[in-house]
Amino acid sequence: MSAFTKFYQFSEDLAKKVHNLNADTLKIMLCNTAPVATNAIKADLTEISTGNGYSAGGSAATFSSGAQSSGTYKLVLSDVTFTASGGSIGPFRYAVLWNDTPTSPADPLIGFWDYGAAITITDGNSFLVDLDSSAGVLQFA
């Protein structure tokens, strides 16, 4: 999997109690326009078109665990799979993790992965956003 890039605003949002990573609904959406670290909310990004198995906002990333050990918190989420049905999904290059629960600010961003080139999921095929169950999606001390 490509490296995870955290959005700058995520750090401030944690300090202001915007996120409850152990309980909020976290989602992964797909984009073909490059996010930048200074983006703050979902509306700052251009999501790919819906249809053919892709829903607006993407898919939920199911919480597996979130705990600290020796002062370092690790968030573990289950992998997310997108499957094309009735046509292709994409193209996209970026998978973006965002929080669908908070209302102020609405839809805050957490981070993203850059796959290095545009990807199209053709009809009947799937794409796995492989979320590292060992190292976690993110860690902070």
LOVO-208270 format. One record per residue (C-alpha): residue in three letters; x, y, z. Coordinates in steps of 0.2 Angstrom, whole numbers, plus 2048, in hexadecimal, padded with zeros to 3 digits. Example, Ala and Ser with C-alpha at 12.3 -4.5 7.8 and 13.67 -1.06 7.14 Angstrom:
<atoms>
ALA83E7EA827SER8447FB824
</atoms>
This chain:
<atoms>
MET800800800SER8068127FDALA80B81D80BPHE7FD826815THR7FE839815LYS7F5842823PHE7EB852820TYR7F286082BGLN7E1865832PHE7DF853839SER7EB857847GLU7E286784CASP7D185D84BLEU7D8850857ALA7DC85E864LYS7CB866862LYS7C2855864VAL7BB854853HIS7BF842851ASN7BB83285BLEU7C5826851ASN7BF81785BALA7AC81B858ASP7AA827849THR7A5821838LEU7B582282DLYS7B482081BILE7BF81E80CMET7BB8277FCLEU7C48277EBCYS7CB8377E2ASN7D483A7D2THR7D984B7D6ALA7E884D7E2PRO7E48517F4VAL7F085D7FDALA7F585D80FTHR7EC86D812ASN7DB86780DALA7CF86681DILE7BE85F818LYS7B785380BALA7AF861801ASP7C18677FELEU7C48587F3THR7BD8527E2GLU7B68407E4ILE7B48357D5SER7A38327CDTHR7978277D6GLY7908177CEASN7958067C8GLY7978007DBTYR79F8117E1SER79481B7EDALA79682D7F1GLY7A282F800GLY7A981E7FDSER7A8810809ALA7A980E81CALA7BA808823THR7B57FD831PHE7BD800842SER7C87F1848SER7D17F9856GLY7D880985DALA7E380986DGLN7F3810874SER802807879SER81180F882GLY80982087DTHR80681D86BTYR7F581B864LYS7F280F855LEU7E280F84AVAL7DE7FF841LEU7D07FE834SER7CA7F0829ASP7CF7F0817VAL7C37F880BTHR7BE7F07FAPHE7B67F97ECTHR7AE7EE7DEALA7A97F47CDSER7987EE7C8GLY78F7F37B8GLY79E7FD7B2SER7AE8047B7ILE7B380E7C7GLY7BF81C7C4PRO7CC8207C0PHE7D38257D1ARG7E48277D8TYR7E082B7EAALA7D78237F8VAL7D2830806LEU7CE82C818TRP7C183781FASN7B583882EASP7A283882ATHR79C83B83CPRO7A084D841THR79585B83DSER7A186A841PRO7AB869837ALA7A185E82CASP7AB84F823PRO7BC85382ALEU7CB84A821ILE7D883F829GLY7E483A81BPHE7E783280ATRP7F0825800ASP7F88297EFTYR7F981A7E4GLY8058227D8ALA7FA8207C8ALA7E88207C3ILE7DE8107C6THR7CE80B7BEILE7C47FC7C5THR7BC7F37B6ASP7AB7EB7B7GLY7AC7DB7C2ASN7BD7DF7CASER7C17E67DBPHE7CE7F17E3LEU7D47EF7F5VAL7D97FD800ASP7E57F380BLEU7E57FB81CASP7F47F4826SER7ED7EA834SER7FE7E983CALA8057FB83CGLY7F380283BVAL7EC810830LEU7F581D83BGLN7FF81F84BPHE80282E856ALA80B830866
</atoms>
